[in-house]
Amino acid sequence: MIASQSTNAFVNAVLVTLKPGHAPDEVAESIRRWKRLTVYTRAQMEDILVGKLIATSAKQIGMFLVILAIVSAAIVAFIIYSLTMDKIREIAVLKLIGTRNRTIAAMIMQQALARA
């Protein structure tokens, strides 16, 4: 059981060990009646800590996925760019004979997917 006092600059929390035969909820209620104290039982503290741990882990995984998506997009863009620059003459010939932009873009995407 932990009792915390929000206004005291020197004490943030007090850990209370109960003797056998005392109910944690009754002791917590007794401490809550004291001035400006918040009381958490062991189960409540575990819920708070596990909840914070899960929330922190979820944020870290989310940030990792965002960074991974950005890096992956940059790599794919670089591959498509370099493949396009290697085939610039062939693309120019296709444009001269009247090939539509959609067809050329589809050919570039097919080549990028085949190489990736």
N, CA, C and O atoms as a MOPAC input file, in Angstrom:
PM7 MOZYME 1SCF
protein

 N      0.85200 1    -1.15600 1     0.00000 1
 C      0.00000 1     0.00000 1     0.00000 1
 C      0.89900 1     1.22000 1     0.00000 1
 O      1.87700 1     1.28000 1     0.74500 1
 N      0.56600 1     2.20100 1    -0.84300 1
 C      1.35400 1     3.41500 1    -0.93100 1
 C      0.45400 1     4.60400 1    -0.65700 1
 O     -0.62500 1     4.72600 1    -1.23700 1
 N      0.90200 1     5.47800 1     0.22800 1
 C      0.18900 1     6.71700 1     0.50400 1
 C      1.06000 1     7.85600 1     0.00500 1
 O      2.24200 1     7.91700 1     0.34200 1
 N      0.50100 1     8.75600 1    -0.78900 1
 C      1.30300 1     9.86800 1    -1.28800 1
 C      0.68000 1    11.19400 1    -0.87100 1
 O     -0.54100 1    11.34800 1    -0.83600 1
 N      1.54500 1    12.13700 1    -0.56000 1
 C      1.09400 1    13.46100 1    -0.15800 1
 C      1.54000 1    14.42800 1    -1.23900 1
 O      2.72900 1    14.50900 1    -1.54800 1
 N      0.60000 1    15.15800 1    -1.81500 1
 C      0.91400 1    15.99300 1    -2.96900 1
 C      1.56700 1    17.32600 1    -2.61300 1
 O      2.23600 1    17.90900 1    -3.46600 1
 N      1.40300 1    17.83000 1    -1.39900 1
 C      1.91300 1    19.16100 1    -1.08200 1
 C      3.24700 1    19.14000 1    -0.36600 1
 O      3.91000 1    20.17600 1    -0.31000 1
 N      3.67100 1    18.03200 1     0.17700 1
 C      4.92600 1    17.96600 1     0.90900 1
 C      6.08100 1    17.87200 1    -0.07900 1
 O      6.09900 1    16.98700 1    -0.93500 1
 N      7.04000 1    18.77600 1     0.03600 1
 C      8.17000 1    18.79900 1    -0.88900 1
 C      9.20400 1    17.72400 1    -0.56500 1
 O     10.07300 1    17.44700 1    -1.39100 1
 N      9.13200 1    17.11900 1     0.60600 1
 C     10.16000 1    16.17700 1     1.01800 1
 C      9.73100 1    14.71700 1     0.91900 1
 O     10.58200 1    13.83800 1     0.78500 1
 N      8.43600 1    14.44200 1     0.98300 1
 C      7.95200 1    13.06100 1     0.95000 1
 C      6.99800 1    12.91600 1    -0.22700 1
 O      5.97400 1    13.59600 1    -0.29500 1
 N      7.34100 1    12.02000 1    -1.15700 1
 C      6.46700 1    11.76500 1    -2.29600 1
 C      5.56800 1    10.56700 1    -2.06000 1
 O      4.43200 1    10.53000 1    -2.53200 1
 N      6.07600 1     9.59400 1    -1.33500 1
 C      5.28300 1     8.38300 1    -1.10800 1
 C      5.73400 1     7.71600 1     0.17600 1
 O      6.88300 1     7.84100 1     0.59800 1
 N      4.79600 1     7.00300 1     0.78700 1
 C      5.08400 1     6.22900 1     1.98000 1
 C      4.57700 1     4.82000 1     1.72000 1
 O      3.41600 1     4.62800 1     1.35700 1
 N      5.43800 1     3.84600 1     1.90400 1
 C      5.06300 1     2.45100 1     1.71900 1
 C      4.64600 1     1.88200 1     3.06200 1
 O      5.36800 1     1.99900 1     4.05300 1
 N      3.47800 1     1.26700 1     3.08300 1
 C      2.93400 1     0.72700 1     4.32400 1
 C      2.85700 1    -0.78200 1     4.20400 1
 O      2.27400 1    -1.30300 1     3.25300 1
 N      3.44000 1    -1.48900 1     5.16100 1
 C      3.33500 1    -2.94700 1     5.21400 1
 C      2.32400 1    -3.30100 1     6.29300 1
 O      2.43300 1    -2.85600 1     7.43500 1
 N      1.36100 1    -4.09100 1     5.92600 1
 C      0.29100 1    -4.44400 1     6.86500 1
 C      0.64300 1    -5.70600 1     7.64100 1
 O      1.26200 1    -6.63300 1     7.11800 1
 N      0.23700 1    -5.71200 1     8.88500 1
 C      0.37600 1    -6.92200 1     9.69600 1
 C     -0.72200 1    -7.89400 1     9.30500 1
 O     -1.77700 1    -7.47600 1     8.82900 1
 N     -0.49100 1    -9.16900 1     9.49800 1
 C     -1.53000 1   -10.15100 1     9.16900 1
 C     -2.82400 1    -9.86700 1     9.92500 1
 O     -2.81400 1    -9.49400 1    11.09800 1
 N     -3.92700 1   -10.05400 1     9.22500 1
 C     -5.22300 1    -9.85500 1     9.84300 1
 C     -5.84500 1    -8.50200 1     9.56200 1
 O     -7.01500 1    -8.29300 1     9.87900 1
 N     -5.09300 1    -7.57100 1     8.97300 1
 C     -5.63800 1    -6.25600 1     8.62800 1
 C     -6.01100 1    -6.22900 1     7.15600 1
 O     -5.25800 1    -6.71000 1     6.30800 1
 N     -7.16000 1    -5.67200 1     6.85600 1
 C     -7.64300 1    -5.58900 1     5.48000 1
 C     -7.04800 1    -4.35200 1     4.79900 1
 O     -7.12400 1    -3.25200 1     5.34500 1
 N     -6.46300 1    -4.52100 1     3.62700 1
 C     -5.85300 1    -3.37500 1     2.93200 1
 C     -6.84300 1    -2.24400 1     2.64900 1
 O     -6.48700 1    -1.07100 1     2.75700 1
 N     -8.07400 1    -2.58500 1     2.29000 1
 C     -9.04800 1    -1.53900 1     1.97800 1
 C     -9.42000 1    -0.72100 1     3.21400 1
 O     -9.61900 1     0.49000 1     3.12100 1
 N     -9.51200 1    -1.37500 1     4.36200 1
 C     -9.84100 1    -0.64800 1     5.60100 1
 C     -8.70600 1     0.28400 1     6.00600 1
 O     -8.94300 1     1.42400 1     6.40400 1
 N     -7.47900 1    -0.20100 1     5.90400 1
 C     -6.32200 1     0.64600 1     6.24000 1
 C     -6.21500 1     1.80400 1     5.24800 1
 O     -5.91200 1     2.93400 1     5.63200 1
 N     -6.46600 1     1.51100 1     3.96900 1
 C     -6.41000 1     2.57200 1     2.95200 1
 C     -7.45300 1     3.64500 1     3.24300 1
 O     -7.16400 1     4.83700 1     3.13300 1
 N     -8.63900 1     3.24100 1     3.60700 1
 C     -9.68700 1     4.21400 1     3.91200 1
 C     -9.31700 1     5.04900 1     5.12700 1
 O     -9.60800 1     6.24500 1     5.17200 1
 N     -8.68000 1     4.43100 1     6.10800 1
 C     -8.24100 1     5.17000 1     7.28400 1
 C     -7.19100 1     6.21400 1     6.90300 1
 O     -7.22800 1     7.34500 1     7.38800 1
 N     -6.27500 1     5.83900 1     6.05100 1
 C     -5.22100 1     6.78300 1     5.62400 1
 C     -5.82400 1     7.88000 1     4.75000 1
 O     -5.39100 1     9.02900 1     4.83700 1
 N     -6.80800 1     7.56200 1     3.91400 1
 C     -7.44100 1     8.56400 1     3.04100 1
 C     -8.08200 1     9.69400 1     3.85200 1
 O     -8.20000 1    10.82400 1     3.37600 1
 N     -8.48700 1     9.38100 1     5.05700 1
 C     -9.11000 1    10.40400 1     5.88800 1
 C     -8.08900 1    11.43100 1     6.37700 1
 O     -8.45900 1    12.51500 1     6.82800 1
 N     -6.81100 1    11.08600 1     6.28700 1
 C     -5.79200 1    12.04600 1     6.66700 1
 C     -5.80600 1    13.19300 1     5.66700 1
 O     -6.35100 1    13.05900 1     4.57100 1
 N     -5.22400 1    14.29000 1     6.03200 1
 C     -5.25500 1    15.48700 1     5.20500 1
 C     -4.38000 1    15.35200 1     3.95200 1
 O     -3.18100 1    15.08800 1     4.05000 1
 N     -4.99100 1    15.53500 1     2.77800 1
 C     -4.31400 1    15.59200 1     1.48000 1
 C     -3.50200 1    14.34700 1     1.13400 1
 O     -2.40400 1    14.46600 1     0.59100 1
 N     -4.00400 1    13.18400 1     1.43000 1
 C     -3.29800 1    11.95600 1     1.08100 1
 C     -4.10300 1    11.14500 1     0.08000 1
 O     -5.33000 1    11.07100 1     0.15200 1
 N     -3.39100 1    10.54700 1    -0.84500 1
 C     -3.98700 1     9.62700 1    -1.79400 1
 C     -3.41900 1     8.25500 1    -1.50200 1
 O     -2.21500 1     8.11800 1    -1.28400 1
 N     -4.25600 1     7.24700 1    -1.49300 1
 C     -3.82000 1     5.91200 1    -1.10700 1
 C     -4.08900 1     4.94800 1    -2.25600 1
 O     -5.15500 1     4.96500 1    -2.87200 1
 N     -3.09500 1     4.11100 1    -2.52500 1
 C     -3.23500 1     3.06000 1    -3.53500 1
 C     -2.87000 1     1.72700 1    -2.89100 1
 O     -1.87200 1     1.62500 1    -2.17800 1
 N     -3.66800 1     0.73000 1    -3.14300 1
 C     -3.32000 1    -0.61800 1    -2.69100 1
 C     -2.33200 1    -1.21300 1    -3.68700 1
 O     -2.08500 1    -0.63900 1    -4.74700 1
 N     -1.77200 1    -2.36000 1    -3.34100 1
 C     -0.80300 1    -3.01800 1    -4.22800 1
 C     -1.42200 1    -3.28900 1    -5.60400 1
 O     -0.78400 1    -3.06400 1    -6.63200 1
 N     -2.64700 1    -3.76400 1    -5.61300 1
 C     -3.31300 1    -4.08000 1    -6.88800 1
 C     -3.50800 1    -2.82000 1    -7.73100 1
 O     -3.31600 1    -2.85000 1    -8.94600 1
 N     -3.88800 1    -1.71700 1    -7.09000 1
 C     -4.07800 1    -0.46500 1    -7.82700 1
 C     -2.75700 1     0.04300 1    -8.39700 1
 O     -2.71300 1     0.51500 1    -9.53300 1
 N     -1.67400 1    -0.05000 1    -7.61000 1
 C     -0.36600 1     0.39300 1    -8.09600 1
 C      0.11400 1    -0.47300 1    -9.25700 1
 O      0.70000 1     0.03500 1   -10.21200 1
 N     -0.13300 1    -1.77800 1    -9.17500 1
 C      0.25900 1    -2.65300 1   -10.28500 1
 C     -0.50900 1    -2.28600 1   -11.54600 1
 O      0.05800 1    -2.27400 1   -12.63800 1
 N     -1.80900 1    -1.98400 1   -11.40000 1
 C     -2.60200 1    -1.57000 1   -12.56000 1
 C     -2.06500 1    -0.28300 1   -13.16400 1
 O     -1.97600 1    -0.16100 1   -14.38600 1
 N     -1.70900 1     0.67200 1   -12.32600 1
 C     -1.18300 1     1.95000 1   -12.80600 1
 C      0.14700 1     1.73600 1   -13.52800 1
 O      0.34800 1     2.24500 1   -14.63000 1
 N      1.05300 1     0.98300 1   -12.90500 1
 C      2.37000 1     0.77200 1   -13.50800 1
 C      2.29300 1    -0.03900 1   -14.79400 1
 O      2.97300 1     0.28400 1   -15.76700 1
 N      1.47700 1    -1.08300 1   -14.81300 1
 C      1.33300 1    -1.89400 1   -16.02600 1
 C      0.68900 1    -1.06300 1   -17.13200 1
 O      1.10000 1    -1.14700 1   -18.28900 1
 N     -0.31100 1    -0.26700 1   -16.78600 1
 C     -0.95000 1     0.59600 1   -17.77600 1
 C      0.03000 1     1.57900 1   -18.38000 1
 O      0.01600 1     1.80200 1   -19.59000 1
 N      0.88400 1     2.17300 1   -17.55200 1
 C      1.88400 1     3.11400 1   -18.04700 1
 C      2.91100 1     2.39500 1   -18.91600 1
 O      3.32900 1     2.92000 1   -19.94700 1
 N      3.31500 1     1.20400 1   -18.50600 1
 C      4.26700 1     0.42400 1   -19.28000 1
 C      3.70700 1     0.07800 1   -20.64900 1
 O      4.40800 1     0.18200 1   -21.65600 1
 N      2.45000 1    -0.33100 1   -20.69000 1
 C      1.81500 1    -0.67800 1   -21.96400 1
 C      1.68300 1     0.56300 1   -22.84700 1
 O      1.93900 1     0.49900 1   -24.05000 1
 N      1.28700 1     1.68300 1   -22.25800 1
 C      1.14500 1     2.91300 1   -23.03500 1
 C      2.49000 1     3.36600 1   -23.59700 1
 O      2.56800 1     3.78200 1   -24.75300 1
 N      3.53900 1     3.29000 1   -22.79600 1
 C      4.86900 1     3.67800 1   -23.25400 1
 C      5.34400 1     2.74700 1   -24.35800 1
 O      5.90100 1     3.20500 1   -25.35500 1
 N      5.13400 1     1.46000 1   -24.19700 1
 C      5.53500 1     0.49800 1   -25.22300 1
 C      4.77500 1     0.73000 1   -26.52400 1
 O      5.34900 1     0.64100 1   -27.60900 1
 N      3.49400 1     1.02400 1   -26.41300 1
 C      2.69000 1     1.27900 1   -27.61200 1
 C      3.20100 1     2.51300 1   -28.34800 1
 O      3.25900 1     2.51900 1   -29.57800 1
 N      3.57100 1     3.55700 1   -27.60900 1
 C      4.12300 1     4.75800 1   -28.24500 1
 C      5.44700 1     4.45300 1   -28.92700 1
 O      5.69000 1     4.92200 1   -30.03900 1
 N      6.30600 1     3.67500 1   -28.28000 1
 C      7.59200 1     3.33400 1   -28.87300 1
 C      7.42000 1     2.51300 1   -30.14400 1
 O      8.10200 1     2.75500 1   -31.14000 1
 N      6.51800 1     1.54900 1   -30.11200 1
 C      6.26900 1     0.72600 1   -31.30700 1
 C      5.67900 1     1.59100 1   -32.41700 1
 O      6.04400 1     1.43300 1   -33.58200 1
 N      4.78300 1     2.49300 1   -32.07300 1
 C      4.20800 1     3.39700 1   -33.06900 1
 C      5.26100 1     4.26800 1   -33.72200 1
 O      5.26500 1     4.42800 1   -34.94200 1
 N      6.15800 1     4.83400 1   -32.92200 1
 C      7.23700 1     5.66700 1   -33.47500 1
 C      8.17000 1     4.83800 1   -34.35000 1
 O      8.62000 1     5.30600 1   -35.39600 1
 N      8.46200 1     3.61500 1   -33.92900 1
 C      9.30500 1     2.74000 1   -34.72800 1
 C      8.65800 1     2.46800 1   -36.07900 1
 O      9.33600 1     2.48600 1   -37.10600 1
 N      7.34500 1     2.21600 1   -36.08600 1
 C      6.64400 1     1.95100 1   -37.34200 1
 C      6.64100 1     3.18300 1   -38.24900 1
 O      6.77600 1     3.05500 1   -39.46600 1
 N      6.49000 1     4.36300 1   -37.67100 1
 C      6.52100 1     5.59300 1   -38.47200 1
 C      7.89300 1     5.77600 1   -39.10500 1
 O      8.00000 1     6.07200 1   -40.29500 1
 N      8.94800 1     5.60000 1   -38.30200 1
 C     10.30500 1     5.74300 1   -38.82600 1
 C     10.57200 1     4.68900 1   -39.89700 1
 O     11.16600 1     4.99200 1   -40.93100 1
 N     10.14200 1     3.46900 1   -39.65800 1
 C     10.31800 1     2.39800 1   -40.63000 1
 C      9.60000 1     2.71000 1   -41.93900 1
 O     10.14700 1     2.46700 1   -43.01500 1
 N      8.38400 1     3.24500 1   -41.86000 1
 C      7.63100 1     3.59200 1   -43.06200 1
 C      8.32600 1     4.70500 1   -43.84200 1
 O      8.38700 1     4.65500 1   -45.07000 1
 N      8.84900 1     5.70600 1   -43.13900 1
 C      9.54100 1     6.81400 1   -43.80600 1
 C     10.80100 1     6.32300 1   -44.50600 1
 O     11.05200 1     6.67700 1   -45.65800 1
 N     11.59400 1     5.50800 1   -43.81100 1
 C     12.82700 1     4.98500 1   -44.40700 1
 C     12.50400 1     4.09100 1   -45.60100 1
 O     13.17400 1     4.16900 1   -46.63100 1
 N     11.49700 1     3.25200 1   -45.47200 1
 C     11.10700 1     2.36900 1   -46.57300 1
 C     10.64500 1     3.17500 1   -47.78100 1
 O     11.01200 1     2.86400 1   -48.91400 1
 N      9.84900 1     4.19900 1   -47.54600 1
 C      9.38100 1     5.04600 1   -48.64200 1
 C     10.55100 1     5.74600 1   -49.33000 1
 O     10.56500 1     5.86400 1   -50.55500 1
 N     11.52700 1     6.20900 1   -48.55700 1
 C     12.69200 1     6.86500 1   -49.14700 1
 C     13.50300 1     5.88400 1   -49.99600 1
 O     13.97400 1     6.24800 1   -51.07300 1
 N     13.66800 1     4.67100 1   -49.53300 1
 C     14.42500 1     3.66600 1   -50.28700 1
 C     13.70100 1     3.31400 1   -51.58000 1
 O     14.32700 1     3.23800 1   -52.63800 1
 N     12.39900 1     3.10000 1   -51.50700 1
 C     11.62600 1     2.78200 1   -52.70900 1
 C     11.67600 1     3.94400 1   -53.69300 1
 O     11.82700 1     3.72500 1   -54.89400 1
 N     11.55100 1     5.17400 1   -53.20300 1
 C     11.62500 1     6.34400 1   -54.08300 1
 C     12.98900 1     6.43000 1   -54.75500 1
 O     13.07500 1     6.74800 1   -55.94100 1
 N     14.04700 1     6.15100 1   -54.01600 1
 C     15.38400 1     6.19500 1   -54.61100 1
 C     15.54900 1     5.11400 1   -55.67100 1
 O     16.15700 1     5.35900 1   -56.71400 1
 N     15.01900 1     3.93200 1   -55.42000 1
 C     15.10400 1     2.84300 1   -56.40700 1
 C     14.36200 1     3.22700 1   -57.68400 1
 O     14.87900 1     3.04600 1   -58.78600 1
 N     13.16000 1     3.75100 1   -57.53500 1
 C     12.38200 1     4.15200 1   -58.71400 1
 C     13.08600 1     5.27100 1   -59.47000 1
 O     13.12900 1     5.26500 1   -60.70000 1
 N     13.63500 1     6.22600 1   -58.73600 1
 C     14.35200 1     7.33000 1   -59.37800 1
 C     15.56200 1     6.83000 1   -60.15200 1
 O     15.76700 1     7.21900 1   -61.30200 1
 N     16.36100 1     5.97400 1   -59.53400 1
 C     17.57200 1     5.49900 1   -60.22100 1
 C     17.21700 1     4.62500 1   -61.42700 1
 O     17.89200 1     4.69100 1   -62.45400 1
 N     16.16500 1     3.80700 1   -61.31200 1
 C     15.74700 1     3.00000 1   -62.45900 1
 C     15.24800 1     3.88700 1   -63.59400 1
 O     15.50600 1     3.61600 1   -64.76700 1
 N     14.54000 1     4.93600 1   -63.23600 1
 C     14.02600 1     5.85800 1   -64.25800 1
 C     15.16500 1     6.59400 1   -64.94800 1
 O     15.13700 1     6.77200 1   -66.16500 1
 N     16.15500 1     7.02000 1   -64.19600 1
 C     17.28300 1     7.74000 1   -64.79200 1
 C     18.11600 1     6.81900 1   -65.68700 1
 O     18.67800 1     7.26500 1   -66.68700 1
 N     18.19400 1     5.53600 1   -65.32900 1
 C     18.92000 1     4.58600 1   -66.17100 1
 C     18.21000 1     4.36400 1   -67.50200 1
 O     18.85600 1     4.06300 1   -68.50600 1
 N     16.89500 1     4.50800 1   -67.51600 1
 C     16.09900 1     4.23500 1   -68.72400 1
 C     15.56200 1     5.51100 1   -69.37100 1
 O     14.56300 1     5.45600 1   -70.08800 1
 N     16.18900 1     6.63500 1   -69.13800 1
 C     15.65400 1     7.90600 1   -69.62500 1
 C     15.59300 1     7.95000 1   -71.15400 1
 O     14.65700 1     8.52500 1   -71.70900 1
 N     16.55600 1     7.36200 1   -71.83500 1
 C     16.53900 1     7.35900 1   -73.31100 1
 C     15.38300 1     6.51700 1   -73.83600 1
 O     14.69600 1     6.90900 1   -74.78000 1
 N     15.17300 1     5.35800 1   -73.21700 1
 C     14.05800 1     4.51600 1   -73.65500 1
 C     12.71700 1     5.20200 1   -73.41800 1
 O     11.80000 1     5.08800 1   -74.23000 1
 N     12.61100 1     5.91700 1   -72.29700 1
 C     11.38000 1     6.65100 1   -72.00100 1
 C     11.16500 1     7.76400 1   -73.02300 1
 O     10.04000 1     8.00500 1   -73.46000 1
 N     12.25200 1     8.44100 1   -73.40200 1
 C     12.14700 1     9.50600 1   -74.41300 1
 C     11.66900 1     8.94200 1   -75.75100 1
 O     10.85000 1     9.56500 1   -76.42700 1
 N     12.16800 1     7.78000 1   -76.13400 1
 C     11.72200 1     7.15200 1   -77.38500 1
 C     10.24100 1     6.78900 1   -77.30100 1
 O      9.49200 1     7.00500 1   -78.25400 1
 N      9.81900 1     6.23900 1   -76.16400 1
 C      8.40200 1     5.91200 1   -75.99000 1
 C      7.52800 1     7.15800 1   -76.10100 1
 O      6.44800 1     7.09900 1   -76.68800 1
 N      7.97500 1     8.27800 1   -75.55000 1
 C      7.22000 1     9.52800 1   -75.64000 1
 C      7.16100 1    10.01800 1   -77.09300 1
 O      6.13600 1    10.53600 1   -77.53700 1
 N      8.26700 1     9.85200 1   -77.82900 1
 C      8.29700 1    10.29500 1   -79.22500 1
 C      7.31500 1     9.51000 1   -80.09700 1
 O      6.74000 1    10.06100 1   -81.03600 1
 N      7.12500 1     8.24000 1   -79.79100 1
 C      6.20600 1     7.45100 1   -80.60900 1
 C      4.76200 1     7.56700 1   -80.10500 1
 O      3.86400 1     6.92900 1   -80.65500 1
 N      4.53200 1     8.38100 1   -79.05700 1
 C      3.17800 1     8.68100 1   -78.63600 1
 C      2.62700 1     7.82900 1   -77.51600 1
 O      1.41000 1     7.76900 1   -77.34200 1
 N      3.47600 1     7.17000 1   -76.75200 1
 C      3.00600 1     6.35700 1   -75.63000 1
 C      2.44300 1     7.26600 1   -74.53300 1
 O      3.02000 1     8.31100 1   -74.23300 1
 N      1.32200 1     6.86800 1   -73.94000 1
 C      0.69600 1     7.68400 1   -72.88800 1
 C      1.54200 1     7.65000 1   -71.60600 1
 O      2.26200 1     6.68700 1   -71.34200 1
 N      1.43200 1     8.72200 1   -70.82600 1
 C      2.17200 1     8.82300 1   -69.56000 1
 C      1.79700 1     7.69900 1   -68.60600 1
 O      2.65100 1     7.18000 1   -67.88800 1
 N      0.51500 1     7.31900 1   -68.59700 1
 C      0.04300 1     6.25500 1   -67.72200 1
 C      0.75300 1     4.93500 1   -68.04100 1
 O      1.12200 1     4.18700 1   -67.13500 1
 N      0.93900 1     4.66000 1   -69.31600 1
 C      1.61800 1     3.42400 1   -69.72800 1
 C      3.07900 1     3.44200 1   -69.30100 1
 O      3.60300 1     2.43900 1   -68.81700 1
 N      3.73300 1     4.58300 1   -69.48200 1
 C      5.14100 1     4.70000 1   -69.07800 1
 C      5.27700 1     4.56100 1   -67.56600 1
 O      6.18000 1     3.87300 1   -67.08900 1
 N      4.38700 1     5.20800 1   -66.80400 1
 C      4.43000 1     5.09600 1   -65.34300 1
 C      4.19900 1     3.65700 1   -64.90600 1
 O      4.84900 1     3.18200 1   -63.97500 1
 N      3.27700 1     2.95500 1   -65.57100 1
 C      3.02800 1     1.54900 1   -65.23500 1
 C      4.26200 1     0.69700 1   -65.51700 1
 O      4.58500 1    -0.20000 1   -64.73700 1
 N      4.94700 1     0.96400 1   -66.60800 1
 C      6.16800 1     0.20700 1   -66.93700 1
 C      7.26000 1     0.46000 1   -65.89900 1
 O      7.97300 1    -0.46400 1   -65.50800 1
 N      7.39200 1     1.70700 1   -65.45500 1
 C      8.39700 1     2.03900 1   -64.43400 1
 C      8.06200 1     1.32600 1   -63.12500 1
 O      8.95600 1     0.78200 1   -62.47600 1
 N      6.78500 1     1.32200 1   -62.72800 1
 C      6.38300 1     0.64900 1   -61.48800 1
 C      6.60200 1    -0.85900 1   -61.57800 1
 O      7.02700 1    -1.48500 1   -60.60600 1
 N      6.31100 1    -1.44900 1   -62.75000 1
 C      6.54400 1    -2.88200 1   -62.92200 1
 C      8.02600 1    -3.22000 1   -62.78900 1
 O      8.39500 1    -4.21500 1   -62.16500 1
 N      8.86100 1    -2.38400 1   -63.37900 1
 C     10.29700 1    -2.61800 1   -63.27800 1
 C     10.77500 1    -2.45700 1   -61.83600 1
 O     11.59900 1    -3.24300 1   -61.36900 1
 N     10.27100 1    -1.45400 1   -61.13000 1
 C     10.67200 1    -1.23600 1   -59.72800 1
 C     10.23200 1    -2.40700 1   -58.85900 1
 O     10.98100 1    -2.83900 1   -57.98300 1
 N      9.03200 1    -2.92600 1   -59.08800 1
 C      8.55000 1    -4.06900 1   -58.30800 1
 C      9.34200 1    -5.33100 1   -58.63000 1
 O      9.58900 1    -6.15900 1   -57.75300 1
 N      9.73600 1    -5.47100 1   -59.88300 1
 C     10.51400 1    -6.64500 1   -60.27200 1
 C     11.91000 1    -6.62500 1   -59.65700 1
 O     12.47200 1    -7.67700 1   -59.35300 1
 N     12.46300 1    -5.44200 1   -59.47700 1
 C     13.82600 1    -5.32700 1   -58.91400 1
 C     13.82100 1    -5.33900 1   -57.38600 1
 O     14.81400 1    -5.72000 1   -56.76600 1
 N     12.71200 1    -4.92500 1   -56.77900 1
 C     12.67000 1    -4.83700 1   -55.30800 1
 C     12.37900 1    -6.14600 1   -54.67600 1
 O     12.31000 1    -6.23800 1   -53.45000 1

